[in-house]
Amino acid sequence: MAERREKPDIGWMSSEGPVRRREDWQQLISEHKQSGLTVKAFCQKHGVSEALFYSWRKRVVAEDQPARFALVATNGVAPSAPALPPLQLVLTGGERLEIPSGTDEATLRTVLGLLRQRV
């Protein structure tokens, strides 16, 4: 006849199966801290999967930690894109024309139109 093993203490069971409410896991994790047992021994005693215990412990501990943020002072100015170098046009006569980044389209069209007339 096979040796009969003692059932683990499964106080975490309901008539429908394992109870998995957050409060239950918080209490179970707290009991483990005070038990002095290894996770493996504790989980065996309570009939809980080690993987599930570790997963819930990570989740519960992470949620108990305050959110961390870095304060960034902007002085009321929105961050801008890095400045682009000016556009340089070298004309047929060797002259160079620098057009600053951010020049509006209308101004650029006017300048290019005047250059076309000159040629």
C-alpha positions, -999 to 999 in steps of 0.1 A, spaced: 0 0 0 13 35 -9 25 57 19 -2 83 27 11 119 27 -3 145 50 -23 172 31 -7 206 32 -24 234 51 -45 249 24 -63 276 43 -62 295 10 -88 273 -7 -125 280 -11 -152 256 -22 -146 268 -58 -108 264 -56 -79 286 -47 -87 320 -35 -67 346 -54 -78 379 -41 -51 406 -38 -58 409 0 -52 371 3 -19 373 -15 -8 404 6 -16 384 38 2 353 25 33 373 16 33 390 50 30 356 67 60 343 46 81 373 58 74 364 94 77 326 90 114 323 86 108 296 60 122 295 25 98 303 -3 98 267 -14 90 253 21 64 280 27 46 274 -6 46 236 0 31 241 35 4 263 21 -2 244 -12 8 274 -33 29 273 -65 63 289 -61 60 307 -95 26 321 -85 40 332 -52 69 350 -67 47 366 -93 23 380 -67 51 390 -44 67 411 -72 33 427 -80 23 435 -44 58 449 -35 59 470 -67 24 485 -60 34 493 -24 64 514 -36 57 551 -42 60 563 -78 93 579 -85 95 610 -107 123 634 -116 115 671 -113 125 689 -145 125 727 -144 114 742 -177 112 779 -167 79 780 -186 96 774 -219 87 743 -240 116 723 -251 126 730 -287 142 709 -313 180 712 -316 190 741 -339 198 731 -374 227 746 -392 219 772 -419 214 761 -454 242 773 -477 237 780 -514 267 785 -536 258 806 -566 274 802 -600 295 833 -595 310 818 -563 289 838 -539 275 820 -509 240 826 -495 233 814 -460 196 808 -451 190 804 -414 171 773 -403 135 782 -396 132 807 -424 96 809 -435 86 796 -469 74 829 -483 107 846 -476 126 817 -492 104 818 -523 110 856 -526 148 852 -524 149 823 -548 126 842 -573 150 872 -572 180 850 -578 163 834 -608 157 869 -623 193 878 -619 206 848 -639 
